[in-house]
Amino acid sequence: MEQLCAVWYGKHDLRLERRVVPALAARDVLVEVALCGVCGTDVHILEGEYPLVKPPRVLGHEFSGTVRDVGSGVTTVRAGDRVAVDPTVSCGGCFYCRAGLPLMCDNRVSHHGGLGEFVVLPEQIVYSLPPGVSLEVAALAEPLSCCLHTIDRAGIRPGDNVAVVGAGTIGLMLVQLARRAGATHVLVSEPSSAKREMAQRLGADVVVDPLHEDLQAAARDMCGGRGVDVALEAVGARQTVIDALALPRRGGTVVLMGVASPLTEVPLRPFDLFERELTIRGAYIREFEFQRTVELLPLLELQSLITDRFPLMQAVDAVANVKSGHGIKTVVEPH
């Protein structure tokens, strides 16, 4: 059986072509892709800025679908099941896996392929959906799992004040998760008026246009003259990282989740870290959060985040749409 898919061959080189769908091994699952989100990471990959991924390969790591066939040894899903996909597999034997840090695995394999009609996946990364969860919402499980990992890294406590820098897909998920973690006040920094409005609808108390308003002053006003307890950076741009580092109170925490270019640098004063006793953490994909993520899918507002749709034949346009910053979540529908 052949399928149409979008294959990345190198910098600015994404081609539509037909490829044979691989045969199933005993523990493999054949998934017919329903929807695939286009991520900012896909833009970095296409522009040659993401060294962990090598061409040629079918792109697309945020996808959901329906099981069409299973290998002889598969026991957890069956044909007809609607599923979300955790696109990474760790080896289980390297130092990091044995230390309980599979996201740092030396031999981790990424199973992209959502920008195609079908994908063959190992059974352990395919998760059946809770009743009532649509395949559209399920396509957002992968970025949501990264957000859940970020919230875990942030250590938000009930009663904390939280700032989210950026109100794209990731930022709007973080707003909802911060609320569920117990944040009493949430501030969002976002230059787009439409995204600020969406952030308010999803739980932000204060929204700020950082291009025309004093972001630090707004954070202090929200927090009784202090900074926030936790700042979450969800963009990956130089200025948004600088903004996030400036927002926490003394003893506060910053978690950097946005995927910046490997060449991006920001100024950092060691005395500032010393005097504020600031904690800075990164949040890189996910560890063991995917099952929890699937259980959260029916409890969050995710459908409204999908704003722009493209057929698979226009995959290049879909990536360009994300690069331009248009809309919130751009998705590709292979069928």
N, C-alpha and C positions, 0 to 999 in steps of 0.2 A: 504494500500500500504506500502511495506517495502522499505528500502533504505540501502545501504552500507555507513558506516561512520567511522571516526577515533575518538575514545572516550578516553579521558584522565581519568585515574583512580587514579593517584598519581605519585609520583616522579619516573621518567624514565619508566612510565607505560602507553603507548599509544597502544590501541587495535583496530583492525578492527572488526566490528561486524555489524549485521543487526538489524535495529530498525524500528519500525512502524512510519510512517510519521503522525504527529498529525492532527486531524480534524481542519478545519478552523472555527474560530469564525467570527462574522459578520464583523469585521474590520480587518481581517487577509488576508494575501497574501501568496500564495504558489509560491516559486521561485525555479526553476531548476538551480542549480549552474553551471556556465560555467567555472569559474576559481577562485582559491583561493590563494592569496599570503601567504607565510609563513613569519612571522614577528619575529624579535628578541625577542619580548614579548612572543611568543609561546615557544621559547627555555627556557625563564625564568619560564614560567608556568610548562613546562614538568620537569624542574629540581627542582620544588617546591620552587622557589624563589619569587613568585608573590602572596602575601597573599590575594589579592582582589578576586581571582578566586578559587572556591571550586570544587573538583571532586565529582562525575563523570560528565563530560560534553563533548559534541562534540566540538572540537576546530575549529579555523578558523574564523577570524573576518575581513579579507580583501577579499571581494568577490563580484562578479557580477553574473548576471544570467538573465533568461527569466521568466516572469510571466506565470504560467501555470493555475492558478485558483485564484479566489478572493471570499471573503465573501460577503454576501448580502448587507452590508453597505459600501463597498469600492467604492469610487468615483474618486480617483486620478490616478489609473492605471487600466489596463485591461489585460486579457489574451493575450499573444503575445508581450507585451511590454518588451523592453530590459532595465535593471535597474542596478543602483549601490545602495549599501546599507550602511547606517550609522548604525553601529551595537549597538548603545546605546540609551536607553530611560530613560529620567529623570521623576521624579514623578510630578513636577509642583507645589507641595505644601509645600516643606520643606523650611527652611530658605534660602538655597543657590539658589534654583529655583526662589523663590520670589525676591531674590536680583539680578537676572539676571546672575547667575553663575551655569547653569545647569550641567556643567562638574563636579562640586563639590557636586552634589546631594547626600544626605544621603541615598537615596533609588534607586539610578541609577541601571538599569538592562542592562547587556551586552548580546546581542543576537549573540553569536557565532554560528557556525554550518556550516561554509563554507567548512570544510573537510567532506562533505557529498554530496549526490546526490541532495537532496532537503532540503529546510528549510522553515518553516512557520514563518512569520514575521508580526509585526503590520504595518499597512498601512503607518503610519507617518514617518517611517525610510526607505521607499523604494522610490527611485528617478528615474524617466524616464530619459533616456540619450538623449543628443542633437543629431541631425542628423549627421550621419557619424562617430560617436564615436564607436569603437569596444568594444566588451565585454572584451577583453584582457586589453585594456587601462582602462576600467571602474573598473576593479578589483583593480586598484591602487588608486581609489578615497579615500578610508579610510586613508591610510598614507598621501596622498596629503592634505587632510583636516587638519591633524595634523600639517603639514608643514605650511599651510596657517595660522593657529592659531599662530604658532611660529613667522611668519613674522609680524603678527598683534602685537604680544607681543614685538617684537624687535623695532617697531617704526622707521623703516628705512625711511630716507628721500631722495629725489632726490639729488644726489651728494655725498652720503655717501660712505665710503670705508668699505667693509664687508669681514670678514673672516668666512669660513665654515670649521669646524674641522670634517673630515670624509667625504668620497665620496662613501658611499654606496647608497642605494635607497634614503634614507632620505636626505643625503647631496647633492646628485645630483638634487633632487627636489628643495631644498633650494637655490642652485645656480641659477636655472632658475627663481624662485620667487623673489629672491633678485634683479636680473636684472630687472624684471618687476616692482619692487617697486622703481626703480630709482638708484640703486647702480651704481656708475661709475667705480669702481674697485672691483673685487672679487678675494680673495686669497683662495685657498683650500689646506688644510693639509691632506695628505693621503699617507700611505706607499706603496700601490699597484700601480705599474706603469700603469697597464691597467686602473685602476679607475682614476688615474691622467689624463691620456689621454682622457678619457670620460668627465671628468670635464672641460677640456679645450674646447672640442668640444661643450659643453653645455653652455659655457659662462664664465668660469674662466679665469682671466688675468694672474694669477700667481699660479703655483702649486708647492708644497713643499713636499719632503719626510722628515718627521720629525725625522726619524731614522738616517738620514745621513746629514741633512742640518739644519741650524740655523733658526728655524721657526720665532722667535721674530725678528731677523734681517731682514728676508724677508718681514715681515709685516711693519717694520719701513721704509725699502727701498721703498715699494710701496706707503707709505703715507707721504713722505717728512720728514722722521725722527720721526714721531709720530707713535702711534699705530693706529689700525683701529677704526672706529666709533662704529661698532657693530661686535661682535663675536658670532657665532651660533655653539653650540656643538651638534653633531649628531651621537654620538657613544655610550656614557654611560659607558666608561671605566675610571678608575682613572686618567690615564695619560692624556687622551684627555680632561678631565674636567680641570685639572691643566693647560694644554696648552691654553685652551680657556680663562681662567681667566687672563692669562698673556698677551693676545694680544691687548686689547683695550687701547686707549689713555686715558689721564686724562679726566674724565667726560663721558667716554664711557659706553657701555652696553654689557652685556653677557646674552645670553638666553640659558639655558640648556634644550635640548629636548631629548637627548639620554636616553634610559631607563637603568639606572644602577641597579646593584644588591642592594637590601635594606641594605646590609652590607658594601657597599663601602663608604669609608671616604676619604676626601682630606684635606690637610693643608690649613688654611686660617688665614691670619694675619689681625686683625681688623685695625691696623694702615694703612695697604695698602688700605683698603676700604676707610678709612678716607682721606688719602692723595690724592688718585686718584679720590675720589668721584665716585666710580664705582657703577653702577647699575647692580644687578644680579637678573635675573628672571627665573622662571621655565615655561615650556610650557607643559601642561598636556592635552592630546587628543584635543578636539575641543569644541567650544561653539555653535555658530550659523553659522558656516562657510560652512556647507555641500552643500547648494544650490549653493553658489559661487564656490565651488570646482567643482561641476558637470559642471558649465558653463566654467570653465577653461580647462577642459579635452581636447578639440580639439585645444587648443592654446599652449600646451607644448609638448616637446619631451619626451614621456613616453614609447612608444613601445620598444625602444632599451634598456630600463632598465631591461626587462625580459630576463634573460640569461639561466636559468636552469628550466627544466620542469620534473615533475614526475606524474605518474598515482596515483590515490587514493590508490591503493594497496601498494604503496611504500611511504606512508605518513611519516613513521618513518625515512626513508632515506632522505626525503625532509627536515625534521627538522634537521637531522644530517648535511645536506649540508649547511644549514644556520649557524649552530654552528661552522662549520669549516671555515666560511668566504669565501667559494667558490662562484665565480660569483658575480652578483649584486642582482637581484631579483629572488628568487626561487618561483615557483608557482606549484600548484597541479591542475590537470585536472580530475575532478571526472568522466567525461564521455569519 
